[in-house]
Amino acid sequence: MLGLDARELTPLLVGRITVAGAETRSFKRAAIVMKDVGDSGVSTRTIERVVHDVGGELAERRDADPRTDDALARRPEEPPDLAVVECDGGRIRTREPGHGPGVHRSAEGWRETKNACLIRAACTVSEEDPQPEPPECFCDPKHVAKIAETEALSVAAAVPDPSGAVPKDDPRESGGLVPPADWQPRRLVRTVLSSLAGSKDFGHQMAREAKRRRFGEARAKAFLGDGLPWNWSIWKQHFADFTPILDFIHVLSYLFLAAKAVHEAAGAAWDQYLVWMRGAWGGEVEQVLEELGTWRAKLGEPPDDAPENDPRRILQKTITYLENNRERMN
């Protein structure tokens, strides 16, 4: 029994084609991978057809009513111990419909994607904060500079930080994974959604998937996002009983750039970043905002025509970001 489906391809081959089509940059490259690595000569047109067919089937399943018999049959037997919902925006180049392959309007070809991750996890409950200090990587100058997409040399080369530097035998140095601590949630099942739909429609997609997964019945529920307003519109409409948590990576980036903006010396900038970052990590957002406000009063407000790298403009953006998200930084 080959198990041929309607496409006259085995389910195994359909699966391989789908993965190749998703992981490569074009159907042509997917065909090369299938031939040279998968040892299967499949035409570019066949790969395109299969990927579109499978994509359509996944979209139908995504948009199906979670109350149907089929959806109920797929429901987990038990609700999750911990339900985590994450969402964020991205950018993707698309081609104009009806104009064949390729991107024809380079300046206008970029569109925003909506992306969500729904995680079923096991967790433990702690009476006290299980990690009062930030992870070591947030105290590593090179790692932080890379996160903030800035030049690492200005800080990292001038400020060696033995206490926060990545040890030579650290698994991150060799591309390995740092073992999770005992208290950290253990991921069991993950579902990923991605769409070019507007935030209103995408919020409904997320809500349907969460209902299928029984997320509303979870003992503990968390919603993670950055400062994009539509993230929190979706949270308010569909996940208001989930604990809102701001993505700390973005806070880290803002504080790092603000510290560099107010201190010319690399060492002083790094010390300032550590103070603000640790304060934000510990939930002392009001104190951090007060200190940033002191610097704003000293430097003044940025003029309307101030460039993006103007220290006053950087301070203004950092303060606005923290003020808008302070309730999600407990």
N, C-alpha and C positions, 0 to 999 in steps of 0.2 A: 504494500500500500504506500504510494508516494504522497497521498494526501493532497492531490492537486486541487487548488481552489479555482475560483472563476477566472483568475488571470492566467491559468495554465502554468502556474509556478508553484513550487512547493512552499508551504508556510515557512520553512527554514530559509529558503532563498528570498522570500518576501521580506523576512526579518532582516536579513543581511543587507539587502538593497536599501531598506529604509534607514538602517544605521549609517551606511555609506553615504546616502544622500543627505542625511542630516549633519554628518560630521565633516563633510568636505565643502569647498567653496562653490562648486558647480556640479551639474550633472555629468559634465564631461570628465571632471576629475574623479567623480564617483565611479564612472565606468572603468577608468584606469585602475583604481584601487580594487574593484571587483575582479578584474582580469589578472593583475599582477600579484595581488595578495590573497584574494578570495578564490582564485583559480576558477572563476566563472565568467565566461564571455557574455556580458549583458550590454545591449545597446544603450546609448544615451537616452533615446526616446522611451525605451522600456523603463529605465530608472525614473524618468520624469513622470511617466504614467503611474507607476506603482506608488511613488511618493505622494502624488496628488490624490490617488485613491485612498491610501492609508490616512492621509491628512484629513480627507473628508469624513472618513469613518470616525476618526478621533474627535473631530468637531461635532459630529452628530451625538456621540456619546457624552461629550462635555456639555452640550446644550440640552440634553434630555432631562425631562422632569425627574427629580430624584425620588418621587413617590410612585413611579411605575413599578410593576412587578419585577421587571428585569433589574432595575436599580436597587430595589429592596433585597433582591436575591444576592446582590454583591455587597451589601452592607456588612461591616465588621460585626462579629458577634458581641463584642463589648466596646464601649466608648473608650477613647484613649485616656491614659493617666495624665498626660500633658499634651495639649494641642497647641501648636505653634503655627502662626500664619505670618508670612513675610511677603512684602511686595515692593517693587521698585520699577523705575523706568529705564529704558535703554534707547539706543539709536540703531537703525538699520536702513540700508540703502535698498530702495525698491524701484522697479521699472514702471513706466507709465503703461497702463493697460492698453492692449491692442497694438503695441509697437514692437513686438518681438523681443528676443533676448537682449540682455544688457541694460544698463542704466542710461537713459537718454537725456535726463535733465540733472546734471551732477549737483547743481546748487539746490535744486528742489527735490532731489531724489531721497533725501534723508527724512525718515519718519520715526516717530516715537513708538517704541514697543512698551507694552504693559506686561510685567512679569511677576509671577507669584509662586511661592513655595509653601506647601502645606505639609507639616511634619507631625507624625504621630510619634511620641517619645515617652520613655520611662524616666521618672525623676525621683529624687529624694527631697525631703523637706528639712530645712535647717532652722534652728532657733536663732542663729546668728548668721551674719553675712559670711558665706563660705569662702569668699575671695575679696577681702577688704582692700587688698592692694591690686593695682592693675597688672595685667599679664606682662611678663618681661619684655616681650617684643614691642610694647608701647613705650618702653624706656630705652630702646635701642635707637640711637640717632640715625643710622643708615636706613633702618626699617621704617622709621617714622617719616623720614624725608621722602622715601619712595612712595609711601602711602599718600602723602600730600602732593605728589607729583612735582616736587621741587628738586633742585640740585642738592644732592646729599653732601657734597664736599664742603659747603660753607659752614655746616654745623658739624658733621661727623668727623671731618679731618681735624677740626680745631678743638673738639671736645671729646676725647676718649672717655668713655663711661664704663669702667670695669664692672660696676655693679649691675648695669643693665645690658651690657654687650652680650651678643650671642656666643656662648662658649664654643670652642672648636669641636667638642664632641656632641654639641647639640644636634638632634636629628634634622633641624631645619637647614643646617649647613650642608648636609648631603642630600637634601631634597626629601627627607623622610617626614613622618608625621609625629608630632608631639603627643604622647599618650594622654588621653583625657583624665582629669582628676576624678576621684570617686564621686564627687557631688554633681558633676556635670551631667545634664540630661543625655540619655542614650537614645539616638535616633533609631526607630524601628521601621517606619514606612515613610516615604516621601513622594508627593505628587507635585509636578511642576506644570504651571499654566503659563502660556505666553500668547499674546494677541496684539493686533493692531487696532483693536476696538477702542472706543472712547472709555473713559474711566467709569461712566455709569454702567455701560454694558459689561465691562470687565468686572466690576464689583458684583454683578449678578452671577457671572461665571464662577467667581471665587466662592460666593455664598452657596451655590449649588454643590460645588465639590466639597465644601466643608460639611454640608448637610449629609451628603453621601457617606462621609467618613465619620459621622456622629460627633463632630467637633463641639457642637453646642452642649453635649452632655459631659464633656471632659471635666475632671476634678480641678485642673489648673489650665488656664488659657492665656496665651500671650500673643500680641500682635506687634511685629517689628517693622519699622520703616524709617526712611530718612525724612528730610524736611519737606518733600514735595507735597503741596496741599492736597492733591487728589488721593494720596495714600491715606490721609486722615479723614477725607470725605468718605472713602470706602469703609474705614474703621467705624466711623460714626453711624453710618447707615446699616451696616451688616454685622459688625463685630464689636459693638459698643460694650459688651460685657467681657471682652478680652482686655487684659492689662496692656496699655499702650507703652511701647518701649522704643526710644529713639536709637537708631543705629549709631553706635559710639564712634565708628570709624570716621564719620563726617564731623563729629564734634572734635575729635582728635586733629583732623586736618585744619579746621578753622582755628583752633587754639595754637597750633604750631605756626601757622602763617601770621597770626596776630602777634605772637611772641617775637618772631623775626622782624615784624614791622615796627615794633616799639623799641627794640634794642639793636644797635649796630654791631656790638660785639657778639660773636657766635656763642661764647660761653655764657654770657648773660641771657641771651635769647633761649638757649637750651634750658638753663635753670628756671627761667620764667615759664616755659612750656610745661616742665615737669610739675611745677606748683599748680598751674591752672588745670592741667590734665588730671592730676591726682584729686584735685578739688571736685572737678566734674564727675570723676569716677565714683567718688564718695558721696555724691548727691548734694554737695555744697554749691549748687549752681548760683544762688543769690550772692554768695561771697565772690565767686568768680566774676559775675556781672558787675558787682560793685567796683572791683579792681579795674576791669575793662573800662568802666565809666570814668574812673579817675584819669586813665590815660586819654580817653576821648576829650575830657575837659582840658587836659594839658595841651593836646595837639590841635584841638579845634575840629569843627565840622568840615567835611570835605566839600569843596565847591562842586557845582553841577557838572563841570567839565573835567573833574579829577579823573585821571586814568585808573585802571583797575589795580595797578600795583602801588598806588598812593597809600601810604600807611594809614591815613585817615579813612580812606575807602575800605581798606581791609578791616580796620577796627569796626567800622559801621556795619559791615556785613556780618562779622562775627557776633556782635552784640544783638543784631536783629535775629540771627539764627537761634541763639540761645534763648532770647526772650520769647520767640514764637513757639519754642519746643520745651520750655522749662518743666511743664507738667508731665512730660514723658521722660524725665531724667531723674526719677526717684531712685 
